[in-house]
Amino acid sequence: MGIKIIKPGMYCSLQDRGRYGHRRYGVPVSGSMDQYAATVANLLTGNSRNEAVLEITLHGLQVIFTEDSLVAFCGGGSKPYCGNLALGMNKAIWIPKNSAIDFRYSNDGCRLYMGIAGGWTMTPVMGSRSFYVQAGAGRVLKPNDVLYGGLPSRRAVKMVEQLDTSVISMASWGYGETAFPKGVGAIRVTRGQEWPMFTEASKENWKRSCYLVTQSSNRMGYRLSGGPLLLTQQKEMISTAVSMGTVQVTPDGNPLILMADAQTTGGYPRIAQVIEADFSLCAQKRPGDKITFSEVLPHMAEALYIEREEQLARIEKTIMAKMGV
């Protein structure tokens, strides 16, 4: 199973659940920006949750399959086509060798995930197959690059037995939408460590303002523009730990949401922390989208995380039953 890159599109990379245990050395976790969509793409192709997926940013990617392959597409930002045939989202799809697939504009979301039976193979770096180009873990994909899938699981083999392997064949069932709608969406946050340092007017602005995701946003962070956030007094801060979802405020008064490839420490005041259950919602925002924020208490953030994990467990159980395993 595998593909050859014809056109690499805007930005494509291999990602898994991330590179853990190395932040003390200054190495970001990286991994899929939308872990929810990436996980569903893996489950639909009979993989474990941690197999590498192809993260496709917006549209423009064109590939040709070098081998017969079982794949799944989840997320947003683009839609896969073979000629005039639109391929289904959130379901297992059999694609014969030599099929050419291109990824066309979609109005919803920013990142699409392509799982393949067996996962995408690459030599792990620090225990992860996630690309982190700045440190030499993987590189930007180029025309004529070839990516290979691993050994399909018993689940995947059972799924293939249900499909017509002589043509492109899509499973009659799938999992519901994983892409998030374009436009304004409330991102839930808890208060950051430096919340008390901001003026009361800034705190009110934070709660009611609608922020724009700027063009300078990427996998390292989302720069937002909107109502300025000011400190009660200017203070030199010592760099301290940050993580994905940390919302810092830069000297110009605008928020910066740190994302998967963000640095491990930062010296800007932290006004908030995006809850983990909403990382996927953040990941599907594109430049030009608008964001509002909604505060939740820490115990609510924990409950929402547990609820999401339980939902994924139910999805996995349902998919296994559909595959006959």
Contacts in CASP RR format, 6 or more apart in sequence:
PFRMAT RR
TARGET T0000
AUTHOR 0000-0000-0000
METHOD contacts of the structure
MODEL  1
MGIKIIKPGMYCSLQDRGRYGHRRYGVPVSGSMDQYAATVANLLTGNSRN
EAVLEITLHGLQVIFTEDSLVAFCGGGSKPYCGNLALGMNKAIWIPKNSA
IDFRYSNDGCRLYMGIAGGWTMTPVMGSRSFYVQAGAGRVLKPNDVLYGG
LPSRRAVKMVEQLDTSVISMASWGYGETAFPKGVGAIRVTRGQEWPMFTE
ASKENWKRSCYLVTQSSNRMGYRLSGGPLLLTQQKEMISTAVSMGTVQVT
PDGNPLILMADAQTTGGYPRIAQVIEADFSLCAQKRPGDKITFSEVLPHM
AEALYIEREEQLARIEKTIMAKMGV
1 67 0 8 1.000
1 68 0 8 1.000
1 69 0 8 1.000
1 70 0 8 1.000
1 116 0 8 1.000
1 117 0 8 1.000
1 118 0 8 1.000
1 148 0 8 1.000
1 149 0 8 1.000
1 150 0 8 1.000
1 152 0 8 1.000
2 65 0 8 1.000
2 66 0 8 1.000
2 67 0 8 1.000
2 69 0 8 1.000
2 116 0 8 1.000
2 146 0 8 1.000
2 147 0 8 1.000
2 148 0 8 1.000
2 149 0 8 1.000
3 63 0 8 1.000
3 64 0 8 1.000
3 65 0 8 1.000
3 66 0 8 1.000
3 69 0 8 1.000
3 146 0 8 1.000
3 147 0 8 1.000
4 63 0 8 1.000
4 64 0 8 1.000
4 65 0 8 1.000
4 66 0 8 1.000
4 144 0 8 1.000
4 145 0 8 1.000
4 146 0 8 1.000
5 12 0 8 1.000
5 61 0 8 1.000
5 62 0 8 1.000
5 63 0 8 1.000
5 141 0 8 1.000
5 142 0 8 1.000
5 143 0 8 1.000
5 144 0 8 1.000
5 145 0 8 1.000
5 146 0 8 1.000
5 147 0 8 1.000
6 62 0 8 1.000
6 63 0 8 1.000
6 64 0 8 1.000
6 100 0 8 1.000
6 143 0 8 1.000
7 60 0 8 1.000
7 61 0 8 1.000
7 62 0 8 1.000
7 102 0 8 1.000
7 143 0 8 1.000
8 61 0 8 1.000
8 140 0 8 1.000
8 141 0 8 1.000
8 142 0 8 1.000
8 143 0 8 1.000
8 145 0 8 1.000
9 56 0 8 1.000
9 57 0 8 1.000
9 58 0 8 1.000
9 59 0 8 1.000
9 60 0 8 1.000
9 61 0 8 1.000
9 62 0 8 1.000
9 103 0 8 1.000
10 57 0 8 1.000
10 58 0 8 1.000
10 59 0 8 1.000
10 60 0 8 1.000
11 57 0 8 1.000
11 58 0 8 1.000
11 140 0 8 1.000
11 219 0 8 1.000
12 54 0 8 1.000
12 55 0 8 1.000
12 56 0 8 1.000
12 57 0 8 1.000
12 61 0 8 1.000
12 141 0 8 1.000
13 54 0 8 1.000
13 55 0 8 1.000
13 130 0 8 1.000
13 131 0 8 1.000
13 133 0 8 1.000
13 138 0 8 1.000
13 140 0 8 1.000
13 141 0 8 1.000
14 52 0 8 1.000
14 53 0 8 1.000
14 54 0 8 1.000
14 55 0 8 1.000
14 120 0 8 1.000
14 122 0 8 1.000
14 129 0 8 1.000
14 130 0 8 1.000
14 131 0 8 1.000
14 138 0 8 1.000
14 147 0 8 1.000
15 30 0 8 1.000
15 31 0 8 1.000
15 32 0 8 1.000
15 33 0 8 1.000
15 38 0 8 1.000
15 52 0 8 1.000
15 53 0 8 1.000
15 55 0 8 1.000
15 129 0 8 1.000
15 130 0 8 1.000
15 131 0 8 1.000
15 260 0 8 1.000
16 31 0 8 1.000
16 32 0 8 1.000
16 38 0 8 1.000
16 50 0 8 1.000
16 51 0 8 1.000
16 52 0 8 1.000
16 53 0 8 1.000
16 128 0 8 1.000
16 129 0 8 1.000
16 130 0 8 1.000
17 31 0 8 1.000
17 32 0 8 1.000
17 35 0 8 1.000
17 38 0 8 1.000
17 49 0 8 1.000
17 50 0 8 1.000
17 128 0 8 1.000
18 29 0 8 1.000
18 30 0 8 1.000
18 31 0 8 1.000
18 32 0 8 1.000
18 128 0 8 1.000
18 130 0 8 1.000
18 260 0 8 1.000
19 27 0 8 1.000
19 28 0 8 1.000
19 29 0 8 1.000
19 30 0 8 1.000
19 31 0 8 1.000
19 125 0 8 1.000
19 126 0 8 1.000
19 127 0 8 1.000
19 128 0 8 1.000
19 130 0 8 1.000
19 132 0 8 1.000
19 137 0 8 1.000
20 29 0 8 1.000
20 128 0 8 1.000
22 126 0 8 1.000
23 29 0 8 1.000
23 264 0 8 1.000
24 264 0 8 1.000
26 263 0 8 1.000
26 264 0 8 1.000
26 265 0 8 1.000
27 126 0 8 1.000
27 132 0 8 1.000
27 135 0 8 1.000
27 264 0 8 1.000
28 132 0 8 1.000
28 260 0 8 1.000
28 261 0 8 1.000
28 262 0 8 1.000
28 263 0 8 1.000
28 264 0 8 1.000
29 243 0 8 1.000
29 244 0 8 1.000
29 260 0 8 1.000
30 128 0 8 1.000
30 130 0 8 1.000
30 131 0 8 1.000
30 132 0 8 1.000
30 137 0 8 1.000
30 219 0 8 1.000
30 260 0 8 1.000
30 261 0 8 1.000
31 128 0 8 1.000
31 130 0 8 1.000
31 260 0 8 1.000
32 38 0 8 1.000
32 53 0 8 1.000
32 55 0 8 1.000
32 113 0 8 1.000
32 130 0 8 1.000
32 260 0 8 1.000
32 283 0 8 1.000
33 55 0 8 1.000
33 111 0 8 1.000
33 219 0 8 1.000
33 259 0 8 1.000
33 260 0 8 1.000
33 279 0 8 1.000
33 282 0 8 1.000
33 283 0 8 1.000
34 75 0 8 1.000
34 111 0 8 1.000
34 113 0 8 1.000
34 178 0 8 1.000
34 279 0 8 1.000
34 280 0 8 1.000
34 283 0 8 1.000
34 284 0 8 1.000
35 279 0 8 1.000
35 280 0 8 1.000
36 178 0 8 1.000
36 280 0 8 1.000
36 308 0 8 1.000
36 312 0 8 1.000
37 74 0 8 1.000
37 75 0 8 1.000
37 76 0 8 1.000
37 111 0 8 1.000
37 112 0 8 1.000
37 113 0 8 1.000
37 178 0 8 1.000
37 179 0 8 1.000
37 280 0 8 1.000
37 284 0 8 1.000
38 53 0 8 1.000
38 55 0 8 1.000
38 74 0 8 1.000
38 113 0 8 1.000
38 115 0 8 1.000
39 49 0 8 1.000
39 312 0 8 1.000
40 72 0 8 1.000
40 74 0 8 1.000
40 90 0 8 1.000
40 175 0 8 1.000
40 178 0 8 1.000
40 312 0 8 1.000
40 315 0 8 1.000
41 53 0 8 1.000
41 72 0 8 1.000
41 73 0 8 1.000
41 74 0 8 1.000
41 75 0 8 1.000
41 113 0 8 1.000
41 114 0 8 1.000
41 115 0 8 1.000
42 48 0 8 1.000
42 49 0 8 1.000
42 50 0 8 1.000
42 51 0 8 1.000
42 53 0 8 1.000
42 115 0 8 1.000
42 119 0 8 1.000
43 49 0 8 1.000
43 312 0 8 1.000
43 315 0 8 1.000
43 316 0 8 1.000
43 319 0 8 1.000
44 72 0 8 1.000
44 74 0 8 1.000
44 90 0 8 1.000
44 91 0 8 1.000
44 92 0 8 1.000
44 115 0 8 1.000
44 174 0 8 1.000
44 175 0 8 1.000
44 319 0 8 1.000
45 70 0 8 1.000
45 71 0 8 1.000
45 72 0 8 1.000
45 92 0 8 1.000
45 115 0 8 1.000
45 116 0 8 1.000
45 117 0 8 1.000
45 118 0 8 1.000
45 119 0 8 1.000
45 156 0 8 1.000
45 159 0 8 1.000
46 117 0 8 1.000
46 118 0 8 1.000
46 152 0 8 1.000
46 153 0 8 1.000
46 155 0 8 1.000
46 156 0 8 1.000
46 159 0 8 1.000
46 319 0 8 1.000
46 323 0 8 1.000
47 115 0 8 1.000
47 117 0 8 1.000
47 118 0 8 1.000
47 119 0 8 1.000
47 153 0 8 1.000
47 156 0 8 1.000
49 312 0 8 1.000
49 316 0 8 1.000
51 115 0 8 1.000
51 118 0 8 1.000
51 119 0 8 1.000
51 120 0 8 1.000
52 119 0 8 1.000
52 120 0 8 1.000
52 121 0 8 1.000
52 122 0 8 1.000
52 129 0 8 1.000
52 130 0 8 1.000
53 113 0 8 1.000
53 114 0 8 1.000
53 115 0 8 1.000
53 116 0 8 1.000
53 119 0 8 1.000
53 120 0 8 1.000
54 113 0 8 1.000
54 114 0 8 1.000
54 115 0 8 1.000
54 116 0 8 1.000
54 120 0 8 1.000
54 147 0 8 1.000
55 111 0 8 1.000
55 112 0 8 1.000
55 113 0 8 1.000
56 77 0 8 1.000
56 78 0 8 1.000
56 103 0 8 1.000
56 111 0 8 1.000
56 112 0 8 1.000
56 113 0 8 1.000
56 114 0 8 1.000
57 77 0 8 1.000
57 110 0 8 1.000
57 111 0 8 1.000
58 77 0 8 1.000
58 78 0 8 1.000
58 105 0 8 1.000
58 110 0 8 1.000
58 111 0 8 1.000
58 286 0 8 1.000
59 77 0 8 1.000
59 78 0 8 1.000
59 103 0 8 1.000
59 104 0 8 1.000
59 105 0 8 1.000
59 106 0 8 1.000
60 78 0 8 1.000
60 102 0 8 1.000
60 103 0 8 1.000
60 104 0 8 1.000
61 78 0 8 1.000
61 102 0 8 1.000
61 103 0 8 1.000
62 100 0 8 1.000
62 101 0 8 1.000
62 102 0 8 1.000
62 103 0 8 1.000
63 100 0 8 1.000
63 101 0 8 1.000
63 102 0 8 1.000
64 98 0 8 1.000
64 99 0 8 1.000
64 100 0 8 1.000
64 101 0 8 1.000
65 95 0 8 1.000
65 96 0 8 1.000
65 97 0 8 1.000
65 98 0 8 1.000
65 99 0 8 1.000
65 100 0 8 1.000
65 101 0 8 1.000
66 97 0 8 1.000
66 146 0 8 1.000
67 97 0 8 1.000
68 94 0 8 1.000
68 95 0 8 1.000
68 96 0 8 1.000
68 97 0 8 1.000
68 165 0 8 1.000
69 94 0 8 1.000
69 95 0 8 1.000
69 116 0 8 1.000
69 117 0 8 1.000
69 149 0 8 1.000
70 92 0 8 1.000
70 93 0 8 1.000
70 94 0 8 1.000
70 95 0 8 1.000
70 116 0 8 1.000
70 117 0 8 1.000
70 152 0 8 1.000
70 156 0 8 1.000
70 159 0 8 1.000
70 160 0 8 1.000
70 163 0 8 1.000
71 92 0 8 1.000
71 93 0 8 1.000
71 95 0 8 1.000
71 114 0 8 1.000
71 115 0 8 1.000
71 116 0 8 1.000
71 117 0 8 1.000
72 90 0 8 1.000
72 91 0 8 1.000
72 92 0 8 1.000
72 93 0 8 1.000
72 114 0 8 1.000
72 115 0 8 1.000
73 80 0 8 1.000
73 87 0 8 1.000
73 88 0 8 1.000
73 89 0 8 1.000
73 90 0 8 1.000
73 93 0 8 1.000
73 112 0 8 1.000
73 113 0 8 1.000
73 114 0 8 1.000
73 115 0 8 1.000
74 89 0 8 1.000
74 90 0 8 1.000
74 112 0 8 1.000
74 113 0 8 1.000
74 175 0 8 1.000
74 178 0 8 1.000
74 179 0 8 1.000
75 89 0 8 1.000
75 90 0 8 1.000
75 109 0 8 1.000
75 111 0 8 1.000
75 112 0 8 1.000
75 113 0 8 1.000
75 178 0 8 1.000
75 179 0 8 1.000
75 284 0 8 1.000
76 106 0 8 1.000
76 108 0 8 1.000
76 109 0 8 1.000
76 110 0 8 1.000
76 111 0 8 1.000
76 112 0 8 1.000
76 178 0 8 1.000
76 179 0 8 1.000
76 284 0 8 1.000
77 105 0 8 1.000
77 106 0 8 1.000
77 108 0 8 1.000
77 109 0 8 1.000
77 110 0 8 1.000
77 111 0 8 1.000
77 112 0 8 1.000
77 179 0 8 1.000
77 284 0 8 1.000
77 286 0 8 1.000
78 103 0 8 1.000
78 104 0 8 1.000
78 105 0 8 1.000
78 106 0 8 1.000
78 112 0 8 1.000
79 86 0 8 1.000
79 87 0 8 1.000
79 89 0 8 1.000
79 103 0 8 1.000
79 104 0 8 1.000
79 105 0 8 1.000
79 106 0 8 1.000
79 112 0 8 1.000
80 86 0 8 1.000
80 87 0 8 1.000
80 88 0 8 1.000
80 101 0 8 1.000
80 102 0 8 1.000
80 103 0 8 1.000
80 104 0 8 1.000
80 112 0 8 1.000
80 114 0 8 1.000
81 87 0 8 1.000
81 101 0 8 1.000
81 102 0 8 1.000
81 103 0 8 1.000
81 104 0 8 1.000
82 95 0 8 1.000
82 99 0 8 1.000
82 100 0 8 1.000
82 101 0 8 1.000
82 168 0 8 1.000
83 100 0 8 1.000
83 102 0 8 1.000
85 168 0 8 1.000
87 93 0 8 1.000
87 101 0 8 1.000
87 168 0 8 1.000
87 170 0 8 1.000
88 170 0 8 1.000
89 177 0 8 1.000
89 178 0 8 1.000
89 179 0 8 1.000
90 174 0 8 1.000
90 175 0 8 1.000
90 176 0 8 1.000
90 177 0 8 1.000
90 178 0 8 1.000
91 170 0 8 1.000
91 171 0 8 1.000
91 173 0 8 1.000
91 174 0 8 1.000
91 175 0 8 1.000
92 159 0 8 1.000
92 163 0 8 1.000
92 170 0 8 1.000
92 171 0 8 1.000
92 174 0 8 1.000
93 168 0 8 1.000
93 169 0 8 1.000
93 170 0 8 1.000
93 171 0 8 1.000
94 160 0 8 1.000
94 163 0 8 1.000
94 164 0 8 1.000
94 165 0 8 1.000
94 168 0 8 1.000
94 169 0 8 1.000
94 170 0 8 1.000
95 101 0 8 1.000
95 168 0 8 1.000
96 165 0 8 1.000
96 166 0 8 1.000
96 167 0 8 1.000
96 168 0 8 1.000
99 168 0 8 1.000
103 112 0 8 1.000
106 112 0 8 1.000
106 179 0 8 1.000
107 182 0 8 1.000
108 179 0 8 1.000
108 180 0 8 1.000
108 181 0 8 1.000
108 182 0 8 1.000
108 284 0 8 1.000
109 179 0 8 1.000
109 180 0 8 1.000
109 181 0 8 1.000
109 182 0 8 1.000
109 284 0 8 1.000
109 285 0 8 1.000
109 286 0 8 1.000
110 283 0 8 1.000
110 284 0 8 1.000
110 285 0 8 1.000
110 286 0 8 1.000
111 283 0 8 1.000
111 284 0 8 1.000
116 149 0 8 1.000
116 150 0 8 1.000
117 149 0 8 1.000
117 150 0 8 1.000
117 152 0 8 1.000
117 153 0 8 1.000
117 156 0 8 1.000
117 159 0 8 1.000
117 160 0 8 1.000
118 149 0 8 1.000
118 150 0 8 1.000
118 151 0 8 1.000
118 152 0 8 1.000
118 153 0 8 1.000
118 156 0 8 1.000
119 149 0 8 1.000
119 150 0 8 1.000
120 129 0 8 1.000
120 147 0 8 1.000
120 148 0 8 1.000
120 149 0 8 1.000
120 150 0 8 1.000
121 129 0 8 1.000
121 147 0 8 1.000
121 148 0 8 1.000
121 149 0 8 1.000
121 150 0 8 1.000
122 129 0 8 1.000
122 138 0 8 1.000
123 129 0 8 1.000
125 132 0 8 1.000
125 136 0 8 1.000
125 137 0 8 1.000
125 138 0 8 1.000
126 137 0 8 1.000
128 137 0 8 1.000
130 137 0 8 1.000
131 137 0 8 1.000
131 138 0 8 1.000
131 139 0 8 1.000
132 138 0 8 1.000
132 261 0 8 1.000
133 139 0 8 1.000
133 140 0 8 1.000
134 261 0 8 1.000
141 147 0 8 1.000
152 160 0 8 1.000
154 325 0 8 1.000
155 319 0 8 1.000
155 320 0 8 1.000
155 323 0 8 1.000
155 325 0 8 1.000
156 323 0 8 1.000
158 323 0 8 1.000
158 324 0 8 1.000
158 325 0 8 1.000
159 171 0 8 1.000
159 323 0 8 1.000
162 171 0 8 1.000
162 323 0 8 1.000
163 169 0 8 1.000
163 170 0 8 1.000
163 171 0 8 1.000
171 322 0 8 1.000
173 322 0 8 1.000
174 322 0 8 1.000
175 315 0 8 1.000
175 318 0 8 1.000
175 319 0 8 1.000
178 280 0 8 1.000
179 284 0 8 1.000
180 280 0 8 1.000
180 281 0 8 1.000
180 284 0 8 1.000
182 286 0 8 1.000
182 289 0 8 1.000
183 289 0 8 1.000
183 290 0 8 1.000
184 210 0 8 1.000
184 290 0 8 1.000
184 291 0 8 1.000
184 292 0 8 1.000
185 281 0 8 1.000
185 290 0 8 1.000
185 291 0 8 1.000
185 292 0 8 1.000
186 292 0 8 1.000
186 293 0 8 1.000
186 294 0 8 1.000
187 274 0 8 1.000
187 278 0 8 1.000
187 281 0 8 1.000
187 282 0 8 1.000
187 291 0 8 1.000
187 292 0 8 1.000
187 293 0 8 1.000
187 294 0 8 1.000
188 274 0 8 1.000
188 275 0 8 1.000
188 277 0 8 1.000
188 278 0 8 1.000
188 293 0 8 1.000
188 294 0 8 1.000
188 295 0 8 1.000
188 296 0 8 1.000
188 301 0 8 1.000
188 304 0 8 1.000
189 247 0 8 1.000
189 272 0 8 1.000
189 273 0 8 1.000
189 274 0 8 1.000
189 275 0 8 1.000
189 293 0 8 1.000
189 294 0 8 1.000
189 295 0 8 1.000
189 296 0 8 1.000
190 272 0 8 1.000
190 273 0 8 1.000
190 275 0 8 1.000
190 295 0 8 1.000
190 296 0 8 1.000
190 297 0 8 1.000
190 298 0 8 1.000
190 301 0 8 1.000
191 271 0 8 1.000
191 272 0 8 1.000
191 273 0 8 1.000
191 295 0 8 1.000
192 247 0 8 1.000
192 270 0 8 1.000
192 271 0 8 1.000
192 272 0 8 1.000
192 273 0 8 1.000
193 240 0 8 1.000
193 270 0 8 1.000
194 237 0 8 1.000
194 269 0 8 1.000
194 270 0 8 1.000
194 271 0 8 1.000
195 203 0 8 1.000
195 270 0 8 1.000
195 271 0 8 1.000
195 272 0 8 1.000
197 231 0 8 1.000
197 232 0 8 1.000
197 235 0 8 1.000
197 269 0 8 1.000
198 206 0 8 1.000
198 229 0 8 1.000
198 230 0 8 1.000
198 231 0 8 1.000
198 232 0 8 1.000
198 249 0 8 1.000
198 269 0 8 1.000
198 271 0 8 1.000
199 230 0 8 1.000
199 231 0 8 1.000
199 232 0 8 1.000
201 230 0 8 1.000
202 228 0 8 1.000
202 229 0 8 1.000
202 230 0 8 1.000
202 231 0 8 1.000
205 227 0 8 1.000
205 228 0 8 1.000
205 229 0 8 1.000
206 229 0 8 1.000
206 271 0 8 1.000
206 272 0 8 1.000
206 293 0 8 1.000
207 293 0 8 1.000
207 295 0 8 1.000
209 226 0 8 1.000
209 227 0 8 1.000
209 292 0 8 1.000
210 226 0 8 1.000
210 290 0 8 1.000
210 291 0 8 1.000
210 292 0 8 1.000
211 224 0 8 1.000
211 225 0 8 1.000
211 226 0 8 1.000
211 227 0 8 1.000
211 255 0 8 1.000
211 290 0 8 1.000
211 291 0 8 1.000
211 292 0 8 1.000
211 293 0 8 1.000
212 224 0 8 1.000
212 225 0 8 1.000
212 226 0 8 1.000
212 288 0 8 1.000
212 289 0 8 1.000
212 290 0 8 1.000
212 291 0 8 1.000
213 222 0 8 1.000
213 223 0 8 1.000
213 224 0 8 1.000
213 285 0 8 1.000
213 286 0 8 1.000
213 287 0 8 1.000
213 288 0 8 1.000
213 289 0 8 1.000
213 290 0 8 1.000
213 291 0 8 1.000
214 222 0 8 1.000
214 223 0 8 1.000
214 224 0 8 1.000
214 225 0 8 1.000
214 287 0 8 1.000
214 288 0 8 1.000
215 287 0 8 1.000
215 288 0 8 1.000
216 223 0 8 1.000
217 223 0 8 1.000
217 287 0 8 1.000
218 259 0 8 1.000
218 261 0 8 1.000
219 259 0 8 1.000
219 260 0 8 1.000
219 261 0 8 1.000
220 258 0 8 1.000
220 259 0 8 1.000
220 261 0 8 1.000
220 262 0 8 1.000
220 263 0 8 1.000
221 256 0 8 1.000
221 257 0 8 1.000
221 258 0 8 1.000
221 259 0 8 1.000
221 261 0 8 1.000
221 262 0 8 1.000
222 256 0 8 1.000
222 257 0 8 1.000
222 259 0 8 1.000
222 282 0 8 1.000
222 285 0 8 1.000
223 250 0 8 1.000
223 254 0 8 1.000
223 256 0 8 1.000
224 254 0 8 1.000
224 255 0 8 1.000
224 256 0 8 1.000
224 257 0 8 1.000
224 291 0 8 1.000
225 254 0 8 1.000
226 254 0 8 1.000
227 254 0 8 1.000
228 252 0 8 1.000
228 253 0 8 1.000
228 254 0 8 1.000
229 249 0 8 1.000
229 253 0 8 1.000
229 254 0 8 1.000
229 255 0 8 1.000
229 271 0 8 1.000
230 253 0 8 1.000
231 269 0 8 1.000
237 267 0 8 1.000
237 268 0 8 1.000
237 269 0 8 1.000
238 267 0 8 1.000
239 265 0 8 1.000
239 266 0 8 1.000
239 267 0 8 1.000
240 265 0 8 1.000
240 266 0 8 1.000
240 267 0 8 1.000
241 264 0 8 1.000
241 265 0 8 1.000
242 248 0 8 1.000
242 258 0 8 1.000
242 262 0 8 1.000
242 263 0 8 1.000
242 264 0 8 1.000
242 265 0 8 1.000
242 266 0 8 1.000
242 270 0 8 1.000
243 258 0 8 1.000
243 262 0 8 1.000
243 264 0 8 1.000
244 258 0 8 1.000
244 259 0 8 1.000
244 260 0 8 1.000
244 262 0 8 1.000
244 274 0 8 1.000
244 279 0 8 1.000
245 257 0 8 1.000
245 258 0 8 1.000
245 259 0 8 1.000
245 273 0 8 1.000
245 274 0 8 1.000
245 279 0 8 1.000
245 282 0 8 1.000
246 257 0 8 1.000
246 258 0 8 1.000
246 262 0 8 1.000
246 270 0 8 1.000
246 273 0 8 1.000
246 274 0 8 1.000
247 255 0 8 1.000
247 256 0 8 1.000
247 257 0 8 1.000
247 258 0 8 1.000
247 270 0 8 1.000
247 271 0 8 1.000
247 272 0 8 1.000
247 273 0 8 1.000
247 274 0 8 1.000
248 255 0 8 1.000
248 256 0 8 1.000
248 258 0 8 1.000
248 266 0 8 1.000
248 267 0 8 1.000
248 268 0 8 1.000
248 269 0 8 1.000
248 270 0 8 1.000
248 271 0 8 1.000
249 255 0 8 1.000
249 256 0 8 1.000
249 268 0 8 1.000
249 269 0 8 1.000
249 270 0 8 1.000
249 271 0 8 1.000
250 256 0 8 1.000
250 268 0 8 1.000
251 268 0 8 1.000
255 271 0 8 1.000
256 268 0 8 1.000
257 274 0 8 1.000
257 282 0 8 1.000
259 282 0 8 1.000
259 283 0 8 1.000
260 283 0 8 1.000
272 293 0 8 1.000
272 295 0 8 1.000
274 282 0 8 1.000
275 296 0 8 1.000
275 301 0 8 1.000
275 304 0 8 1.000
275 305 0 8 1.000
276 301 0 8 1.000
276 305 0 8 1.000
276 308 0 8 1.000
277 301 0 8 1.000
277 304 0 8 1.000
277 305 0 8 1.000
277 307 0 8 1.000
277 308 0 8 1.000
278 304 0 8 1.000
285 291 0 8 1.000
296 304 0 8 1.000
END
